[in-house]
Amino acid sequence: MVANAILVNNIAVPNIFRTSNGGTTWVSARTGLPTNKGVNNLEIDPTNPNIAYAAMSGTTGINVYQTVDGGASWFPRGTGLPAFSAQVVRVDPTDSNVLYCGTDVGVYRSINQGASWERFGTGLPSSSVNDIRILDDGSILRAATHGRGVWELEVPSTGNTPPAATISNPAAAMTVAKGTTLSFSGSISDGDFGDAVTGLWTFPDTWETVPAGSGMNNVSHTFNTAGVFPVSLSVKDSRGALGSASVTIRVPEPNDSCSIPTVIPGDGPFPFSVKLNNETAGTQTSDPAPSCTGQNLGRSSTLWFEFTPAASGDYQFSTCGSAVDTVLSMWTGPMCGPYTAKSGGCNDTAPPG
């Protein structure tokens, strides 16, 4: 069986066929399989297309068979399985020695390519398991049953060492000004000899991603947007196991401080808009408390704006904030106080939308 070979099953007339030319021609591939059993499922080893498993129906004899030559011959691999139909066999994506079999009375596991089996997990009712799915890193197994719903189980380690990712610079969370370019250093590795790894830096302020190879990696990134950004270095090994590390970068708006307000031009042009993020904003002792919060909530996550109109008239201000409840209040006075509240200049009730 070649790498692009396809195995299919035919339940009505129990048989297995094999093609090595994309389906143009097919040949029977069931030598060694019992002639009185239907094939419920075929599973090809993701690391070796010549190895496959057949889950078969029946209440007598062995119901799981293996081929190591692409279907040219099959031999039984069901020691320890109950005398019930095998509905499905799955290969652990992180270790091809480990198999899971869904039977009419639950899930069984083999750690030696089916040479022996044992009942696996607790809490699953003894019902027919029609399908099994395993996460790419082998950490979660999900079993779909006949009439009893879908069940999930955390899978203990089967011998594959997950890859590791570390970020050495910055070594801890830090706060930087808008426009700052930071250098990042990190490494990815795997404890299993010869196991290939691939890594990825992710910067959530722009969702830029940068590939990372095995060993030490260096990358730089400019933060032009305010917010809280968990920069991550993730890694995946050839068996699908995952690892990651992250460091949080906080980027505040300059107008978090009353001494550096965002200036709204007094002569426009209007409408004038500015996009800001108060996620990282703090509260200064000089910040006045808005009078319209209704519950004496005081103030928090404040951003400052300055507006000196060039002409008398009516001006309308509105906010569309990052918080669920954004309060807009207006004050007169020198920069950073003391302040006098502007009559009618406090609004804690935004219109719908």
Secondary structure, 3 states (H helix, E strand, C coil): CCCCCEEEEECCCCEEEEECCCCCCCEECCCCCCCCCCEEEEEECCCCCCCEEEEECCCCCCCEEEECCCCCCCEECCCCCCCCCEEEEEECCCCCCCEEEEECCEEEEECCCCCCCEECCCCCCCCCEEEEEECCCCCEEEEEECCCCEEEEECCCCCCCCCEEEEEECCCCEECCCCEEEEEEEEEECCCCCCCEEEEEEECCCCEEEEECCEEEEEEEEECCCEEEEEEEEEEECCCCEEEEEEEEEECCHHHCCCCCEEECCCCCCCCCCCCCCCCCCCCCCCCCCCCCCCCCCCCCCCCEEECCCCCCCCCCCCCCCCCCCCEEEEECCCCCCCEEEEEEEECCCCCC
